[in-house]
Amino acid sequence: MSFRDLAAAVGMNSASVHYHFPTKGDLARARVIRCRQSLERVREEIDRKEGTVKGAAEGKLRRFFGVLVEAFGGNDRVCLAAAVTAERDLVESGVVEALVRF
């Protein structure tokens, strides 16, 4: 992936993408953080809906994994964390730190 390809995909010029993300590592780190935050919001919503009653843990896990299956199951997508983990030795330390937190 190049910044030019990314810029074309989102309708921006390459310089604008570079302004917000000077390196591919900065872009990858931001994407990992965004995915983590998104899953945290999902977890918080599940916690609110399922509550803390006895036996709620199983329901929470089923709902959470249901979200993951819906997002990744049966298509060509792969979890960002899994993809980056596979290339962990090749990415910048800031990306690895965000990945570990994820």
N, C-alpha and C positions, 0 to 999 in steps of 0.2 A: 504494500500500500504506500502510496506517495501522498504528500500533502496536497499536491495538485489534484489527485483522484478524489481525496476527501473533500476538498474545496468544491470541486465540480458536483459531487454528490449532494452537498448541502446548499449549493447555490451561493457560494462565497468565492472571493478570490484567494489565492494561495497566501498572499501577504497577510490577510486578515486572520487566517488560521494560524500562521506563524506568530502573529501578535499575541494571540491568546495562549498558544502552546508552542513555545520556542523550539522544543525538541519533541521527537516521537515519544520519548520517555515521559515528558510532561503530559502529553495527550493520553498515553496509556495509564499513567497514574490517575489522572482525572476520571478516566472511564471506569477504572477499578473502584475508585471511591464512589462514583455515582451508582454503580451496581450494588455496592454494599449498602449504601443509604436506601436504595429502593427496596432491597430485601429486608432491611430493618423496619421500614414502614409497613411492609407486608406482615412481618412478625408482630409488630405492635397492633395492627388491625386484628389479626388472629387472636392475640391475647385479649383484646377488648371483647370480641365476639364469643370466645370460648370460656372466658373467666378463669377462676381458680378452683372450681369445684373438683371434688374427687373424681379421678378418671379423665380430667380435661386434657392431660398431657397427650394421650393417644389421639384425641380429636385434633389437637393443635398440630401434631406431627403429620397427620393425614392431610389436613388442609394445606400445610406448608409444602409438603411434597407434591400435593396436587397442583399447586402453583408452579412448581418447578417442572412437572411433567407437562403441564399445559404450555409452558414457555419453550421447552426443549424437546419434548417427546414427539416422535413421528415427523420430524422435519430435519433439515440440514444444519440447524443451529447447534452450537456448543456453548457451554457455560464459559464466560470470559475468564473466570478464575482458573478453570481447568486448562484452557488454552494458554494462558500466561504461565501457569505453573509448569507446563510442559517445556516452556522456553525460559524458565527461571534464570538459568545461568547466563542468558544472553541479554537480559533487560537491566536497566539502570536500578541502582539500589533503592531509589525512591519508589519505584514500581513494586519492587519486592516487599518493601515495608508496607505499602498499601495492601498488597496481596495477603501478607501475613495477617493483617488486621481483618481483612475480609474473611 
